[in-house]
Amino acid sequence: FNAAMSCNEADRWEVALQLYMEMTCRTVESDTITFNSSINACEKWQSAWLLYTTMANGKLESNTTTFNAAASCECRSANWWNALQMFDVMARREVESDLISFSAAISACEKSCKWETALQLFGIMMDGKVRLDVIVVSSAISACEKAGQWQKALQLFSTMEQRKME
């Protein structure tokens, strides 16, 4: 079941969720991989959130992949608040954030015109040990640009140049 649930590659999230439902009906035991695959396949944040809470209620251990899958779903839905909530839960549970975690949260902020929050997250990345990439810096630049904060956008662009990012 777990291998088949990676249907999100082909934009077949409904099939992945249907497989998850079939697993529960057959009383096949779900594990962290099952939930990670199901959450990652979700197109709608409500479905991802439901799966995450089901996982937490079942006392299964969530990991960086779990939170990244949920935050990415929130990002696709431009649901910046829930993406940040997932980021906050990661910190409280001492689950390590990585480039994907920050990228999803900053991208959700960018899509929702929350440039200040995007810059706060970017600052946390710069202070921490998370490497930057062009995609995350571009999302932060875009958040500033959408809000008319061109000076901040230029500062971020300068950061890209200083770090020799392409």
N, C-alpha and C positions, 0 to 999 in steps of 0.2 A: 504494500500500500504506500509506504513512504516514497519509494521511487516514482510511482505513478502520480503522486501528488505534486510533483514539480511541473505541473501543467501550466504554470504561470509563464513559462518560456514561450508558449504558443498562445498567450492571452486566453487561456481556457480556465479561468479562475472558477467558473461555475462547476466544472468537472472536478476540480480539486476539492471543492467544498462538498460536492456530492459524494466523493470517495470518503471524505472524513465522516460524513453522516452514515455511510454504509458501514464503516469500521465500528462506529459506536453501536449501531443496530446489531451487528454480529458479535458484539462484546469483545472485539479485538482491542487489546490494551494499547493505548496511545502513549507515546513518549515525547520527549522534548523535540526530537526531529520531526515527528508527526505534526506537532503544533507549529513549529517553525516553517515547515513546508506549506501548511494550510494558511498561516498568517501571511506569508510571502505571496501567496497566490491571490489574496483578497484584493479586489479592486475598490471596494467601499470600506471606509474606515470603520463603520459600524460593525461590519462582519469581523474585521481584524480585532477590534476591541472586545467583541463577544468571545472570540476564540482565546484571546489573551486572558480574560477574566476566568474563562472555563479552565484554562491551564493553571492559573494561580489557585483557583479553588480546589483543583485536583492535587495540589501540593507538588506539582512538578517544578523542577528547577528551570527557571528562565535564564538565558545567557545573552551575550552581546548580539548574537544572531537573532534571537527572539525579538529583542527591542528594536534592532535595526529593521527587521521585517515590518514590524508594526509602525515605526516612525516613517518608513518609506511609503507605506500605504497612506498614512496621514498626509504626507507630502504630495502624493498623487492627487489627493482630494483637496489640496490647498488648505488643509485644516491645521494651521500653525499652532493653535492652542494645544490640541491633543498631541501633536508631535513634540512640543516642549514638555508636556506632562510625562510622556514616555521617557524623555531625556532626564527629567527630574527623578522619576522612579528608578532609573538606572543608577543615578548617583546615590540615592538612599539605600539601595540594595547592594551598593558597592560593586556593581557590574561595570567593567571597564568600557568607556566610550572609545570609539575608534573613528577613523576618517568617515566611514559610512554613517555613523551616528550623527556626527556634526554636519555632514553634507545634507542629510535628510532634514534636520532641524533648520539649518540655514536656508535651504531651498524652500521649505514650507513658509518661512518668514518672508522670503523674497516674493513668493507668489501671493502673499497676503499683505504686501507693502508694509511689513514690520521691520523697517531698516535698522532701527535702534537695537532691537533684539538680535537681529542678524549680526550686527557689529559686536554686541556683547559676547555672543557665541564665538565669533571669529577671534576676539581677544582671548577667550579661554583657550582656544586652540593654539594661539601664538604662545601663550604662557606655559602650556602643557607640552607633552611629548608627542602630540598628534601631528603627523606630517601634513603639510598643506599640499593641495593639488590645484590645478587650473580650474577644475569644475567648481570646487567650493569657493575659491576666491572670486570666480566669475559670478556665482550666485550672490555673494555679498556685494559685489560691485553693482549688479543688476538691482538689488534691493535698494541701494542708495540712489541709483539712477532713476528708478521709478518714483522715488519720493522727492526728486529734485535736489538731492544732496550730492551735487557734482564734485564738490571739494573732497568729501569723504571717499567718493568713488575714485578720484584721482590718487588719493593716498593709498588706497588698496591696490590700485594699478601699479603704483610705485613699489609696493611690497612685492608684487609679482616680479617686477624687473630686478629688484635687489636680490631676490632668491633665484634669479635666472630661470623662471618658470616659463614654459611655452604652451 
